[in-house]
Amino acid sequence: MSGGHTPGTLRRELGVGGATLMGLGSILGTGVFVSIGIAAGITGPSVVLAVALAAVVATLNGLNSAQLAAAHPVSGGTYEYGYRFLGPRLGFTAGWVFLLAKSASAATAALGFAGYVMVLLGLDRGRGLLILLGLAALVALTGLVLAGLRNSNVANAVVVAVAVGSLLVFVAFSAPQWDAGRFGGFFAAGGPGLLEAAALMFVAYTGYGRIATMGEEVHHPRVTIPRAIITTLVVTMVLYTAVAGAGVAAAGADAMAAATEERAAPLEVIARGFATPGIGTVVAVGAVAAMLGVLLNLILGLSRVLLAMGRRRDVPGFFAHIDRSGRTPTWAVLGVAVIVAALVAVGDVRTTWSFSAFTVLLYYSITNLAALRISDDDRLFPRSVAWAGLAGCLGLAFWVDPGVWIAGLALVAAGLLWQEVARRLRSRSEPASGS
C-alpha cells in the first residue's frame, strides 16, 4: 500500500500503570480546572454533592465499560460494543456521538489551555489570541501523537504528575481561608440545579473511557482494563471532592462562578488570594499541563474510534490505515485534528462543555445497554450495575440547557441519515465492483 500505511491491528504495549496514566491524563483537565466553577455557578455550595453524584454515575459506567472492554478488547470502545451486542444502528450512533462529544471536549481543553497561558503571561483575553493559542497546542500535540504512542506515554506521565501536584498544593494552601459559613444555603439551587451541575461534572470523569478505546493496545485486557479504570476513578473522585470542597470553603461558590465567567480560570483566581504568594502561578502551571494532557489523550482516543469506524466504512476507509510501525492510525489522527480545529475556531467554552455533557451521557447510555447483553460467562459484574448506570445517564442527560440537547438530538438524527445513505450507496456499488 502506498504512503507507508497498512491496515491491521495496533501493538499491545500498555500495562495497568500505563493505562491508568492514560485515564488520569484524560480526566485531569478541563473538568477540575474549569467546569467546577461552572457547576458552582449553577448549584452553589452543593457543587460538592454534584461532584459526588457525578462520581457515582461515572463509577457505574466505568464498571460497565471495564467488563465490555475485557469481553471485547478492540479499539473503538462503545462503537464496537454497540455493533457487537446491539446492532449497526446503535453501534454507529455510539461512534457518532463519541466523535461529537469528545471533539467538543478537546476543543474546550485547547481553549482552556489558551486561557490559562494568557493568565500566566498577563495577556488580554482577546478571542483571536485565545483561538490562535488553542490551535497551536492542537498542532503540537497532533505531531506528538503521530510520533508514536511511547512518546505520548512519557508526556502523559509528566502531565499527570504536574497536574496532581498543583491540585494538592491548591487544597493544602487553601486551608487558612476555610470558613464553614460559606456552605450556608447548601440546597438553595434546588434539585434541577443540582442535577444540571452533576450532568456537567459527569463529563469531568469520562476520560476513563479512553482506556476502553485502547483495547488492542494493552496486555491482558480482561485484567488490565478493569483495574486501570477503577484505579483511575478512585483517584479522581478523591481529588475532585477535595478540590471542590476546598474551593467553596476558601472563597465560596459565588466567587468560583465569578472567576470562571471572568477568566475561565477559577482555581487560579482563588489561589491568588491565598496568604502564601505564588500559589496562583503553581495552579496555573498545573492547569496548562493538565489541559495539554487532556487534549493529547482525546486526540488518541478519538483517532481510535475514527479508526474503528473506517474499518466498517461508516467513514471513508482510508481512516482505517495504520502506519508500518503498527502504532499510529495516521489518517485518523489527522482527521480528528481537523474536526477539533474547526471547533476551536468557534471559541465558546461553555457551550462546547454543555454539548459534550449531553452527548457523552447518550454515549454511555448505549454503553450500559451493551453491558446488559454480555453473556454470563464473560460478565464481571451483575446486570443491576448496567441498569443503574443506564438510569443514571438518562436521568442526567436532559437537565442540561434545552437548546443544547435539541441540537444534540438533531445531530444524532443527521448522523443516522448519513449512515443510511452511505449504506445504500455501498449496496449499489458492491455488485458492480464484484462483476
C-alpha positions as CSV (number, residue, x, y, z in Angstrom):
1,M,0.0,0.0,0.0
2,S,1.4,3.4,-0.9
3,G,2.3,6.1,1.6
4,G,3.6,3.7,4.2
5,H,0.2,2.9,5.6
6,T,-1.1,-0.6,6.2
7,P,-4.3,-2.0,7.6
8,G,-4.0,-4.2,10.7
9,T,-4.0,-4.1,14.5
10,L,-2.1,-2.0,17.0
11,R,0.6,-3.3,19.2
12,R,-0.1,-4.3,22.8
13,E,2.3,-2.1,24.8
14,L,0.4,-0.9,27.9
15,G,0.1,-2.5,31.4
16,V,-2.1,-1.3,34.3
17,G,0.2,1.6,35.1
18,G,0.4,2.9,31.6
19,A,-3.4,2.5,31.1
20,T,-4.1,4.3,34.4
21,L,-1.8,7.2,33.3
22,M,-3.8,7.4,30.1
23,G,-7.1,7.6,32.1
24,L,-5.8,10.2,34.5
25,G,-4.3,12.2,31.7
26,S,-7.7,12.3,30.0
27,I,-9.6,13.2,33.2
28,L,-7.5,15.8,35.0
29,G,-8.0,18.9,32.9
30,T,-11.0,21.0,31.9
31,G,-13.3,19.2,34.4
32,V,-11.4,20.1,37.6
33,F,-9.7,23.4,36.4
34,V,-12.8,25.0,34.7
35,S,-16.1,23.1,35.0
36,I,-16.1,23.0,38.8
37,G,-16.5,26.8,38.6
38,I,-19.4,26.5,36.0
39,A,-21.1,23.9,38.2
40,A,-20.7,26.1,41.3
41,G,-22.5,28.9,39.5
42,I,-25.4,26.6,38.8
43,T,-25.9,24.8,42.1
44,G,-23.9,26.9,44.7
45,P,-22.2,25.2,47.6
46,S,-23.9,21.9,46.7
47,V,-21.4,21.6,43.9
48,V,-19.6,19.2,46.3
49,L,-22.7,17.0,46.2
50,A,-22.9,17.3,42.4
51,V,-19.3,16.2,42.2
52,A,-20.1,13.1,44.3
53,L,-23.3,12.3,42.4
54,A,-21.4,12.5,39.1
55,A,-18.8,10.2,40.6
56,V,-21.4,7.6,41.4
57,V,-22.8,7.6,37.9
58,A,-19.3,7.6,36.4
59,T,-18.3,4.6,38.6
60,L,-21.3,2.6,37.4
61,N,-20.4,3.4,33.8
62,G,-16.7,2.7,34.4
63,L,-17.6,-0.8,35.7
64,N,-19.7,-1.5,32.6
65,S,-17.0,-0.1,30.3
66,A,-14.5,-2.3,32.0
67,Q,-16.4,-5.5,31.5
68,L,-17.2,-4.7,27.9
69,A,-13.6,-3.9,27.2
70,A,-12.5,-7.1,28.9
71,A,-15.0,-9.2,26.9
72,H,-14.4,-7.5,23.6
73,P,-10.8,-5.9,23.7
74,V,-10.6,-4.0,20.4
75,S,-10.1,-0.3,19.6
76,G,-13.3,1.7,19.3
77,G,-15.0,1.5,22.7
78,T,-18.8,1.6,22.7
79,Y,-18.8,2.0,18.9
80,E,-17.6,-1.6,18.7
81,Y,-19.6,-2.9,21.6
82,G,-22.7,-1.4,20.1
83,Y,-22.2,-3.2,16.8
84,R,-21.4,-6.5,18.5
85,F,-24.2,-6.5,21.2
86,L,-26.9,-4.1,19.9
87,G,-26.7,-3.9,16.1
88,P,-25.5,-1.5,13.4
89,R,-27.7,1.5,14.2
90,L,-26.9,1.8,17.9
91,G,-23.2,0.9,17.1
92,F,-23.0,3.7,14.6
93,T,-24.8,6.1,16.9
94,A,-22.3,5.4,19.7
95,G,-19.4,6.2,17.4
96,W,-21.1,9.3,16.0
97,V,-22.0,10.8,19.4
98,F,-18.5,9.9,20.8
99,L,-16.9,11.9,18.0
100,L,-19.3,14.8,18.6
101,A,-18.9,14.7,22.4
102,K,-15.1,14.3,22.6
103,S,-14.3,16.7,19.8
104,A,-16.2,19.3,21.8
105,S,-14.3,18.3,24.9
106,A,-11.0,18.5,23.0
107,A,-11.8,22.0,21.7
108,T,-12.7,23.1,25.3
109,A,-9.4,21.7,26.5
110,A,-7.5,23.6,23.8
111,L,-9.3,26.8,24.7
112,G,-8.8,26.2,28.4
113,F,-5.1,25.8,27.8
114,A,-5.0,29.0,25.9
115,G,-6.9,30.8,28.7
116,Y,-4.6,29.7,31.4
117,V,-1.5,30.6,29.3
118,M,-2.9,34.1,28.8
119,V,-3.4,34.3,32.6
120,L,0.2,33.2,33.3
121,L,1.6,35.7,30.8
122,G,-0.8,38.5,31.8
123,L,-2.2,38.9,28.3
124,D,-5.5,40.4,27.4
125,R,-8.2,37.7,26.9
126,G,-8.8,38.6,23.3
127,R,-10.8,35.9,21.4
128,G,-8.4,35.9,18.4
129,L,-5.3,35.2,20.5
130,L,-7.3,32.6,22.5
131,I,-8.1,30.7,19.4
132,L,-4.6,31.0,18.0
133,L,-3.0,29.6,21.1
134,G,-5.6,26.8,21.2
135,L,-4.8,25.9,17.6
136,A,-1.1,26.0,18.2
137,A,-1.5,23.5,21.1
138,L,-3.6,21.2,18.9
139,V,-1.0,21.2,16.1
140,A,1.9,20.5,18.5
141,L,0.1,17.6,20.2
142,T,-1.0,16.1,16.9
143,G,2.6,16.0,15.9
144,L,3.4,14.2,19.2
145,V,0.7,11.6,18.6
146,L,1.9,11.0,15.1
147,A,5.4,10.3,16.6
148,G,4.1,7.2,18.3
149,L,2.4,6.0,21.5
150,R,5.6,5.6,23.5
151,N,6.4,9.3,23.2
152,S,2.8,10.1,24.2
153,N,3.2,7.9,27.3
154,V,6.2,9.8,28.5
155,A,4.4,13.1,28.1
156,N,1.4,11.7,29.9
157,A,3.4,10.8,33.0
158,V,4.9,14.3,33.2
159,V,1.5,15.9,32.7
160,V,-0.3,13.8,35.4
161,A,2.5,14.5,37.9
162,V,2.4,18.2,37.4
163,A,-1.4,18.4,37.4
164,V,-1.9,16.3,40.5
165,G,0.9,18.2,42.3
166,S,-0.7,21.6,41.6
167,L,-4.1,20.4,42.8
168,L,-2.7,19.1,46.0
169,V,-0.9,22.4,46.6
170,F,-4.2,24.2,46.0
171,V,-6.0,22.1,48.6
172,A,-3.2,22.4,51.2
173,F,-2.7,26.1,50.9
174,S,-6.4,26.9,50.8
175,A,-6.8,25.7,54.4
176,P,-6.1,29.0,56.2
177,Q,-9.0,30.6,54.3
178,W,-11.6,27.9,55.1
179,D,-14.9,29.1,56.5
180,A,-17.7,26.7,57.2
181,G,-20.2,29.5,56.8
182,R,-19.6,29.5,53.0
183,F,-21.5,26.3,52.9
184,G,-24.7,28.1,54.0
185,G,-27.7,27.7,51.8
186,F,-26.4,24.4,50.6
187,F,-29.5,23.4,48.8
188,A,-30.6,26.8,47.7
189,A,-30.4,26.0,44.0
190,G,-32.8,23.0,44.4
191,G,-32.9,19.7,42.6
192,P,-32.8,20.9,39.0
193,G,-29.7,23.0,39.6
194,L,-28.0,20.0,41.4
195,L,-28.8,17.6,38.5
196,E,-27.7,20.0,35.8
197,A,-24.4,20.6,37.7
198,A,-24.0,16.8,38.1
199,A,-24.5,16.3,34.4
200,L,-21.7,18.9,33.6
201,M,-19.4,17.3,36.2
202,F,-20.0,13.8,34.8
203,V,-18.1,14.8,31.7
204,A,-15.1,15.6,34.0
205,Y,-14.8,11.9,34.9
206,T,-15.3,10.4,31.5
207,G,-11.7,10.3,30.5
208,Y,-11.6,6.7,31.9
209,G,-13.3,5.7,28.6
210,R,-10.0,6.5,27.0
211,I,-8.7,3.2,28.5
212,A,-11.6,1.2,27.0
213,T,-11.0,2.6,23.5
214,M,-7.4,1.1,23.6
215,G,-8.5,-2.5,23.9
216,E,-6.0,-3.6,21.3
217,E,-3.0,-1.8,23.0
218,V,-3.0,-3.3,26.5
219,H,-1.5,-6.5,27.8
220,H,-4.1,-9.0,29.3
221,P,-7.1,-6.7,28.7
222,R,-9.5,-8.8,30.8
223,V,-7.4,-7.9,33.9
224,T,-5.7,-4.7,32.9
225,I,-8.6,-2.7,31.7
226,P,-10.9,-3.1,34.8
227,R,-8.1,-2.5,37.2
228,A,-6.9,0.6,35.3
229,I,-10.5,2.1,35.1
230,I,-11.3,1.5,38.7
231,T,-7.9,2.9,39.9
232,T,-8.4,6.0,37.7
233,L,-11.9,6.7,39.1
234,V,-11.0,6.2,42.7
235,V,-8.0,8.6,42.5
236,T,-10.1,11.2,40.5
237,M,-13.1,11.1,42.9
238,V,-10.9,11.8,45.9
239,L,-9.1,14.6,44.2
240,Y,-12.2,16.3,42.7
241,T,-14.1,16.2,46.0
242,A,-11.1,17.7,47.8
243,V,-10.7,20.5,45.3
244,A,-14.4,21.3,45.2
245,G,-14.7,21.4,48.9
246,A,-11.6,23.4,49.4
247,G,-12.7,25.9,46.7
248,V,-16.1,26.5,48.3
249,A,-14.6,26.7,51.9
250,A,-11.9,29.1,50.9
251,A,-13.8,31.5,48.6
252,G,-17.4,30.5,48.3
253,A,-19.4,29.2,45.3
254,D,-20.2,32.7,44.0
255,A,-16.6,33.6,43.9
256,M,-15.8,30.4,42.0
257,A,-18.5,31.1,39.5
258,A,-17.4,34.7,39.0
259,A,-13.8,33.7,38.4
260,T,-15.0,31.2,35.8
261,E,-17.0,33.9,34.0
262,E,-14.2,36.4,34.2
263,R,-11.2,34.4,33.2
264,A,-12.2,30.7,32.8
265,A,-9.6,30.0,35.4
266,P,-11.5,29.7,38.8
267,L,-8.8,27.8,40.8
268,E,-6.0,30.2,39.7
269,V,-8.1,33.3,40.6
270,I,-9.0,31.9,44.0
271,A,-5.4,30.8,44.7
272,R,-4.1,34.3,44.1
273,G,-6.0,35.3,47.2
274,F,-4.2,32.8,49.4
275,A,-1.8,34.1,52.1
276,T,1.2,32.3,50.5
277,P,2.4,34.1,47.4
278,G,2.9,32.2,44.2
279,I,0.2,29.5,44.6
280,G,-1.8,31.0,41.8
281,T,1.1,30.6,39.5
282,V,1.6,27.0,40.6
283,V,-2.1,26.2,39.9
284,A,-2.0,27.9,36.5
285,V,1.1,25.9,35.5
286,G,-0.7,22.7,36.6
287,A,-3.8,23.7,34.6
288,V,-1.8,24.3,31.5
289,A,-0.1,20.9,31.8
290,A,-3.5,19.2,32.5
291,M,-5.2,20.8,29.5
292,L,-2.4,19.6,27.3
293,G,-2.8,16.1,28.8
294,V,-6.5,16.0,28.2
295,L,-6.1,17.3,24.6
296,L,-3.3,14.7,24.0
297,N,-5.4,11.8,25.2
298,L,-8.6,13.0,23.4
299,I,-6.7,13.1,20.1
300,L,-5.5,9.5,20.8
301,G,-9.0,8.3,21.8
302,L,-10.9,10.0,19.0
303,S,-8.5,8.7,16.4
304,R,-9.0,5.1,17.7
305,V,-12.8,5.5,17.3
306,L,-12.4,7.0,13.8
307,L,-10.0,4.1,13.0
308,A,-12.8,1.6,14.0
309,M,-15.4,3.5,12.0
310,G,-13.1,3.5,9.0
311,R,-12.8,-0.3,9.3
312,R,-16.6,-0.7,9.0
313,R,-16.8,2.0,6.2
314,D,-19.0,4.2,8.4
315,V,-16.5,6.9,7.4
316,P,-14.1,6.7,4.4
317,G,-11.9,3.6,4.5
318,F,-8.6,5.4,4.5
319,F,-9.1,6.3,8.1
320,A,-8.5,2.6,8.9
321,H,-4.9,2.7,7.7
322,I,-2.2,2.2,10.3
323,D,1.5,3.1,9.7
324,R,4.2,0.5,9.3
325,S,5.2,0.6,13.0
326,G,1.8,-0.7,13.9
327,R,1.4,2.2,16.5
328,T,-0.4,5.1,14.8
329,P,-3.6,5.4,12.6
330,T,-2.1,8.4,10.8
331,W,-5.1,9.5,8.7
332,A,-7.5,9.1,11.7
333,V,-5.2,11.3,13.8
334,L,-5.1,14.0,11.1
335,G,-8.9,13.7,10.6
336,V,-9.5,14.3,14.3
337,A,-7.2,17.3,14.3
338,V,-9.2,18.9,11.5
339,I,-12.5,18.4,13.3
340,V,-11.2,19.7,16.6
341,A,-9.6,22.7,14.9
342,A,-12.9,23.7,13.5
343,L,-14.5,23.6,17.0
344,V,-11.6,25.5,18.5
345,A,-12.3,28.3,15.9
346,V,-15.8,28.7,17.4
347,G,-14.2,29.8,20.7
348,D,-17.2,29.3,23.0
349,V,-16.1,27.2,26.0
350,R,-19.4,26.9,28.0
351,T,-21.5,25.8,25.0
352,T,-19.0,23.2,24.0
353,W,-18.8,21.8,27.5
354,S,-22.6,21.6,27.8
355,F,-22.9,20.0,24.4
356,S,-20.2,17.5,25.4
357,A,-22.1,16.6,28.6
358,F,-25.3,15.8,26.7
359,T,-23.7,13.7,24.0
360,V,-21.4,11.9,26.4
361,L,-24.4,10.9,28.5
362,L,-26.1,9.5,25.4
363,Y,-22.9,7.6,24.6
364,Y,-22.7,5.9,28.0
365,S,-26.4,5.1,27.8
366,I,-25.5,2.9,24.8
367,T,-22.6,1.5,26.8
368,N,-24.9,0.4,29.6
369,L,-27.4,-1.1,27.1
370,A,-24.5,-3.1,25.6
371,A,-23.4,-4.3,29.0
372,L,-26.8,-5.8,29.6
373,R,-26.2,-8.1,26.6
374,I,-22.9,-9.6,27.8
375,S,-23.1,-13.4,28.4
376,D,-22.9,-14.8,31.9
377,D,-19.5,-16.4,31.1
378,D,-18.0,-13.0,30.2
379,R,-19.7,-11.0,32.9
380,L,-17.6,-9.4,35.6
381,F,-20.3,-7.5,37.4
382,P,-24.1,-8.1,37.9
383,R,-26.7,-6.8,35.4
384,S,-28.0,-4.5,38.1
385,V,-24.9,-2.4,37.7
386,A,-25.7,-1.8,34.0
387,W,-29.4,-1.0,34.8
388,A,-28.3,1.5,37.4
389,G,-25.7,3.1,35.0
390,L,-28.4,3.4,32.3
391,A,-30.8,5.1,34.7
392,G,-28.1,7.5,35.9
393,C,-27.2,8.6,32.4
394,L,-30.7,9.1,31.1
395,G,-31.6,10.7,34.4
396,L,-29.0,13.4,34.0
397,A,-28.9,13.9,30.2
398,F,-31.9,16.2,29.8
399,W,-31.1,18.5,32.7
400,V,-28.7,20.5,30.5
401,D,-29.9,23.6,28.6
402,P,-32.8,22.6,26.3
403,G,-31.1,24.3,23.3
404,V,-28.1,22.0,23.8
405,W,-29.9,18.7,23.9
406,I,-32.2,19.7,21.0
407,A,-29.1,20.5,18.9
408,G,-27.6,17.2,20.0
409,L,-30.6,15.1,19.0
410,A,-30.7,16.9,15.6
411,L,-27.1,16.0,15.0
412,V,-27.7,12.4,16.1
413,A,-30.6,12.2,13.5
414,A,-28.3,13.7,10.9
415,G,-25.7,11.0,11.6
416,L,-28.2,8.2,11.2
417,L,-29.4,9.7,7.9
418,W,-25.8,9.8,6.7
419,Q,-25.4,6.1,7.7
420,E,-28.5,5.1,5.8
421,V,-27.4,7.0,2.7
422,A,-23.9,5.5,2.9
423,R,-25.3,2.0,3.3
424,R,-27.5,2.3,0.2
425,L,-24.6,3.7,-1.8
426,R,-22.4,0.7,-0.7
427,S,-25.1,-1.8,-1.6
428,R,-25.4,-0.3,-5.1
429,S,-21.7,-0.3,-5.7
430,E,-20.8,-3.7,-4.4
431,P,-22.4,-5.8,-7.2
432,A,-20.8,-3.6,-9.8
433,S,-17.3,-3.9,-8.1
434,G,-17.8,-7.7,-7.9
435,S,-18.7,-8.1,-11.6
